[in-house]
Amino acid sequence: MRAEWQAHIDELLQTYQEKRRQIQEMQSRLEAIEAEAEAADGMVRVKVDRQGRLTSLELDPRVQRKLGSEQLAEAIMEATRDAQAQVTDQMRTAMQGLAPEGAAESGFDIAKLLPERPDDIDAIRERLGILPR
């Protein structure tokens, strides 16, 4: 193999490995995402995980004296929606420039697209849904 070709291949492999490292770091940041929000003047506090699932609910003891059941339910829903919106924003920011548009909302695992080494182009095409030429 000619030296300039090998140098180009080495450069491409290095670029690939760097992008893969960036994607792995992004995936780690995504896994740690969570958000907290509150409603009803701080009497309702919620925490959601990276998938927007409620993981914590705290109610100030005064909430039972100040809110009826419908208002309490709405406050819980409001705080949960706010926390979920925060998670979506955090994910969008973390994935910016490395993932396809809309990936944050779908829970897309981009790290699965790139194998450790780019030896098997057919496997990569299959993961991306690209038909062979």
C-alpha positions in Angstrom: 0.0 0.0 0.0 1.3 3.4 -0.9 2.4 5.6 2.1 0.0 8.4 1.4 -2.9 6.1 1.3 -1.9 4.5 4.6 -1.5 8.0 6.1 -5.0 8.9 4.9 -6.4 5.7 6.3 -4.7 6.3 9.6 -6.1 9.8 9.7 -9.6 8.6 9.0 -9.3 5.9 11.7 -8.1 8.5 14.2 -11.0 10.8 13.3 -13.4 7.9 13.6 -12.0 6.9 17.0 -12.2 10.6 18.2 -15.9 10.8 17.2 -16.6 7.5 18.9 -14.9 8.8 22.1 -17.1 11.9 21.9 -20.2 9.9 21.5 -19.3 7.6 24.4 -18.8 10.7 26.6 -22.1 12.1 25.4 -23.9 8.8 26.2 -22.4 9.0 29.7 -23.7 12.5 30.2 -27.1 11.5 28.9 -27.4 8.6 31.3 -26.8 11.0 34.2 -29.5 13.5 33.2 -32.3 14.2 35.7 -34.3 17.3 36.6 -36.2 18.7 39.5 -39.1 21.1 39.4 -41.6 22.5 41.9 -45.1 23.9 41.9 -47.7 25.4 44.2 -45.2 27.9 45.7 -42.7 25.2 46.4 -45.0 22.9 48.3 -44.8 20.3 45.5 -41.4 19.1 44.4 -40.7 16.4 41.8 -37.7 14.7 40.3 -37.6 12.9 37.0 -35.0 10.7 35.3 -33.6 11.0 31.8 -36.6 9.3 30.4 -39.0 11.7 32.1 -40.2 9.1 34.7 -41.1 10.4 38.1 -38.5 9.3 40.6 -39.2 11.5 43.6 -42.3 13.4 44.9 -42.1 15.6 47.9 -45.2 17.3 49.4 -44.9 20.0 52.0 -47.2 19.1 54.9 -49.0 22.4 54.5 -50.1 21.4 51.0 -53.0 19.4 52.4 -54.4 22.5 54.1 -53.9 24.8 51.2 -54.9 22.8 48.1 -57.8 20.5 47.3 -57.2 17.2 45.7 -57.7 18.6 42.2 -55.3 21.5 42.7 -52.8 19.1 44.2 -53.1 16.8 41.3 -52.6 19.7 38.9 -49.6 21.0 40.8 -48.0 17.5 40.6 -48.7 17.3 36.9 -47.3 20.9 36.4 -44.1 20.2 38.2 -43.6 16.9 36.4 -44.2 18.5 33.0 -41.6 21.2 33.9 -39.1 18.7 34.9 -39.6 16.6 31.8 -39.1 19.7 29.7 -35.9 20.4 31.5 -34.7 16.8 30.7 -35.5 17.2 27.0 -33.6 20.5 26.9 -30.6 18.9 28.7 -30.6 16.0 26.3 -30.9 18.2 23.2 -27.9 20.3 24.5 -25.8 17.2 25.3 -26.5 15.6 21.8 -26.0 18.8 19.8 -23.7 18.2 16.9 -23.3 14.5 17.5 -26.8 13.0 17.0 -29.6 13.2 14.4 -32.3 15.9 14.9 -35.0 14.6 17.2 -32.8 12.0 18.8 -33.2 13.5 22.3 -36.9 13.0 22.3 -36.8 9.4 21.1 -34.2 8.0 23.6 -31.9 7.2 20.7 -28.7 5.3 21.7 -26.2 6.7 19.2 -23.3 4.7 20.7 -24.7 1.5 19.3 -24.1 2.9 15.8 -20.3 2.9 16.0 -18.5 -0.3 16.8 -15.2 -0.3 18.5 -13.4 -0.6 15.1 -14.9 0.3 11.7 -13.8 -3.0 10.2 -17.2 -4.3 9.3 -18.9 -1.7 7.0 -21.8 -4.1 6.4 -22.6 -4.1 10.2 -22.4 -0.4 10.3 -24.7 0.0 7.3 -27.2 -2.5 8.9 -27.3 -0.5 12.1 -27.9 2.7 10.1 -30.5 1.1 7.9 -28.4 1.7 4.8 -28.7 -0.9 2.0 -25.4 -2.1 0.4 -24.6 -0.8 -3.0 
